[in-house]
Amino acid sequence: MNALPRADALGLIGCHVCGQVCRAAGDEEGDGVQSCPRCGSTLHRRKPAAYARTWALLIAAFLMYIPANVLPIMRTASLGDIDDNTILSGVVELWVKGSPGLAVIVFCASIMVPMLKFLALGTLLISCRRGSGWARRQRAKLYRLVELIGYWSMLDVFVVALLTALVRFGYFSLVEPLPGVVYFGLTVVLTMFASMCFDPRLIWDGKEDSDD
Amino acid sequence: MEASSRDIAAAAATPALLICEQCDTVHSRRPLAKGEVAECARCGAVLERCRGMSTDATLALVLTALVVFAQATLWPIVTLGLNGQYVAATLWDMIRLMWFDHSQVVAVLAAATLFVFPLAKTLILGWLLLYARSGRRAPGFRTLMVGLHHLGPWTMSEVFVLGALVSIVKAHLYFDVIPDPGIYAYAALMLLITLFAGMDLTRLWDETREENVEAAP
């Protein structure tokens, strides 16, 4: 297993943006700014302040996630009848009246994916900070999964926006967005930034021996 | 620009090492066959992939995507009917209404992820490929490649397609739903985007060569 050398140990840096292999300048621990000779982006041995930034954004996202779920995201008014929907009640409505299959998709995108992101990034942050050698390959896969599916949570925001644009029948029927949808949109954006700030290379730092 | 000189230049420019961006493992690079994917031995991430498509074919797809994108943006997506009254909406109606309905954040998000970023991505890709056909770097290559990298996951047309589907099912409970051309354009756009998603853009750095007129407009 020692046949796989790491760039850091060899004094090399891979550019985040263009993948160029660069030689790390001078002292490895120094904070001197070095930029990629090919694309001009700043080179980092590891993403700067990955723990602090990811934690900060993740906590901010979680704070937004509470009103996103508690507050209604959409108001349906027809013939003076007002009905406010939260994310969860929207899923239930779709399950009962529409199609259960689509309800499962919306449930996954709006409720499971954000929860998975909080849990996954939290787990990664804590285990990496402790230098844990536990299930490294699986954790690396988990991070890639979070990156891949993260933006699908925007689904419900687009549904509310499109229904607002479509259901404009005055007194007969009207759909309006409510503040919950704004908080939900912010949750998605903040979790996306959080997962970008995390550096998956931290998974492989720390204790080398307990690896498979 | 003969093919032979171009190939030699590309081969000389191809670096011998690859660093996995996910785990920092150094790999020695070996040439890939068409459609082949190199994976990291340590963490399993994709190191690089050789696209099975020629530059010309990709450029053709980009141009198609541009036409389809214009249609998806300008044409109405769905029409709803209630008691003989009909309302149709385009993407821009949606953005405008969110802005005036106290959801400016949503309006900005939708405008950025469904219009500005996808358009920028397609235009930049087309511009770069137009020059890459002959192994050249387009004016502004460096800046545009970095920009393309940062646009990354911020284009969400495919999420919007699913959102439109959910909206139709929800609206169908109370209204007559008539699908408009825009929704078909979006479906086609979704397929095209999936084809692009398999592209490894970083290879453009190796496949093209700097010209001595970088500063020219």
Contacts between the chains, C-beta under 8 A, distances in Angstrom:
chain1	res1	chain2	res2	distance
A	4	B	25	5.1
A	4	B	26	7.9
A	4	B	41	6.0
A	4	B	42	5.2
A	5	B	25	7.2
A	5	B	26	5.1
A	6	B	23	7.6
A	6	B	24	4.8
A	6	B	25	5.7
A	6	B	26	6.7
A	7	B	19	4.6
A	7	B	24	4.8
A	7	B	25	7.4
A	7	B	26	5.1
A	8	B	24	5.7
A	10	B	26	6.1
A	12	B	17	7.5
A	12	B	19	6.5
A	12	B	26	6.4
A	13	B	19	7.7
A	14	B	18	7.9
A	14	B	19	3.0
A	14	B	20	7.6
A	14	B	21	5.9
A	14	B	24	7.1
A	16	B	21	6.6
A	17	B	145	7.8
A	17	B	146	5.5
A	17	B	149	4.8
A	17	B	150	7.9
A	18	B	145	6.6
A	18	B	146	7.6
A	18	B	149	7.3
A	18	B	202	5.9
A	18	B	205	5.3
A	19	B	18	7.3
A	19	B	19	7.3
A	19	B	21	6.9
A	19	B	48	7.9
A	19	B	202	4.6
A	19	B	205	7.3
A	20	B	15	7.4
A	20	B	205	7.4
A	21	B	15	5.7
A	21	B	17	4.7
A	21	B	18	7.3
A	21	B	19	5.6
A	21	B	26	7.9
A	38	B	142	7.9
A	38	B	205	6.3
A	39	B	142	5.8
A	39	B	145	6.3
A	39	B	146	5.4
A	39	B	205	7.5
A	40	B	142	6.1
A	40	B	146	7.0
A	41	B	146	6.0
A	78	B	174	7.5
A	93	B	170	7.7
A	94	B	166	7.4
A	94	B	169	7.0
A	94	B	170	6.6
A	97	B	173	5.5
A	98	B	169	4.8
A	98	B	170	6.4
A	98	B	172	7.4
A	98	B	173	6.4
A	99	B	169	5.8
A	102	B	165	7.2
A	102	B	166	5.8
A	102	B	169	5.5
A	105	B	162	7.1
A	105	B	166	7.5
A	106	B	166	6.0
A	109	B	162	7.8
A	136	B	43	7.5
A	137	B	42	7.9
A	137	B	43	6.2
A	137	B	44	6.3
A	140	B	22	6.1
A	140	B	23	6.4
A	140	B	43	4.1
A	140	B	44	6.7
A	140	B	45	6.9
A	141	B	44	6.6
A	143	B	22	7.6
A	144	B	22	7.3
A	144	B	45	6.5
A	147	B	153	7.3
A	150	B	153	7.0
A	151	B	153	5.2
A	151	B	154	7.8
A	151	B	156	5.8
A	151	B	159	6.4
A	152	B	159	5.6
A	152	B	162	7.7
A	154	B	109	7.6
A	154	B	113	7.1
A	154	B	156	5.5
A	154	B	159	5.0
A	154	B	163	7.8
A	155	B	159	5.6
A	155	B	162	5.8
A	155	B	163	5.1
A	155	B	166	6.9
A	156	B	163	7.7
A	157	B	106	5.9
A	157	B	109	6.9
A	157	B	110	7.6
A	157	B	163	7.8
A	158	B	110	7.0
A	158	B	114	7.9
A	158	B	156	7.8
A	158	B	159	6.4
A	158	B	160	5.0
A	158	B	163	3.3
A	158	B	164	7.5
A	158	B	167	7.9
A	159	B	163	4.8
A	159	B	166	5.0
A	159	B	167	5.1
A	159	B	170	7.2
A	160	B	106	7.5
A	161	B	94	5.0
A	161	B	95	7.7
A	161	B	97	7.8
A	161	B	98	5.1
A	161	B	103	7.7
A	161	B	106	5.9
A	161	B	107	8.0
A	161	B	110	5.7
A	162	B	77	7.3
A	162	B	78	7.6
A	162	B	89	6.9
A	162	B	94	5.6
A	162	B	163	6.3
A	162	B	164	6.0
A	162	B	167	4.4
A	163	B	167	5.3
A	163	B	170	6.6
A	163	B	171	6.7
A	164	B	94	7.2
A	164	B	97	5.4
A	164	B	98	6.5
A	164	B	101	6.2
A	165	B	89	3.9
A	165	B	93	4.8
A	165	B	94	4.0
A	165	B	97	5.0
A	165	B	98	7.9
A	166	B	78	6.2
A	166	B	80	4.9
A	166	B	87	6.0
A	166	B	89	5.0
A	166	B	167	7.0
A	166	B	171	6.3
A	167	B	80	6.5
A	167	B	87	7.4
A	167	B	171	6.9
A	167	B	175	7.4
A	168	B	87	5.1
A	169	B	82	5.0
A	169	B	83	7.9
A	169	B	85	5.9
A	169	B	87	6.8
A	172	B	82	6.0
A	172	B	83	6.8
A	172	B	85	7.6
A	173	B	82	6.0
A	173	B	174	6.7
A	173	B	175	7.5
A	176	B	101	5.9
A	177	B	98	6.4
A	177	B	101	5.3
A	177	B	102	7.4
A	177	B	103	4.4
A	177	B	106	6.6
A	179	B	102	7.9
A	181	B	103	6.3
A	181	B	106	6.0
A	182	B	103	5.6
A	182	B	105	4.8
A	182	B	106	6.0
A	185	B	105	5.8
A	185	B	106	5.3
A	185	B	109	5.3
A	186	B	105	6.6
A	189	B	109	7.0
A	192	B	153	6.5
A	200	B	22	4.6
A	200	B	23	6.7
A	200	B	43	7.6
A	201	B	22	6.8
A	201	B	23	5.6
A	201	B	24	4.5
A	203	B	23	7.0
A	203	B	43	7.7
A	204	B	23	4.6
A	204	B	24	6.6
A	204	B	25	7.8
A	204	B	42	6.9
A	204	B	43	7.0
